[in-house]
Amino acid sequence: TALPVQLAFADADGERAALARIIHEFQAIEPLVKEAESQANPDARIRFQYDWLRQDLDRIRLSIQEHIDTPRSEPRTFPPLRGDYRR
């Protein structure tokens, strides 16, 4: 009985391609964020913080791009995500 060991044979080029697709998807999210923001009620008591969301999305996208550009063997540190988008 052989179990698939797909992960053991994963290659760096495949990972980079998958990460590049993730970056592309993050860029595709921006028009959706703009659309949601344009439909938000400006008089709502609790408002979604679209600028915080954009900052977090940019931080994630840039971190992925940095990994693609300069892979490292040591863990990196990065600022925590805001995570809570309601005020």
C-alpha positions, 0 to 999 in steps of 0.5 A, spaced: 500 500 500 503 506 497 500 513 500 501 519 496 507 523 498 506 529 493 508 534 498 515 530 499 516 532 491 513 539 491 518 544 487 520 551 489 517 553 482 511 550 483 510 554 490 512 560 486 507 559 481 502 558 486 504 564 490 504 568 484 496 566 483 495 568 490 498 575 489 493 575 483 487 574 487 489 579 492 489 584 486 482 582 484 479 583 490 480 590 490 475 592 485 470 588 490 472 592 496 471 598 492 464 596 490 462 594 498 465 601 500 461 605 495 455 601 498 456 602 505 452 607 509 456 613 511 451 614 517 451 607 520 453 607 527 458 601 526 462 602 520 467 597 516 474 600 516 475 599 509 482 602 509 484 597 515 482 592 510 486 594 505 492 595 509 492 588 511 491 585 504 497 589 502 501 587 508 499 580 506 500 581 498 507 584 500 509 579 504 508 573 499 511 577 494 517 578 498 518 571 499 517 570 492 523 575 491 527 573 496 526 566 499 529 565 506 531 559 511 529 563 517 522 565 519 521 572 518 517 577 523 512 582 521 507 586 524 500 583 526 494 584 522 489 588 525 483 583 524 477 587 527 474 591 521 468 594 525 468 600 529 
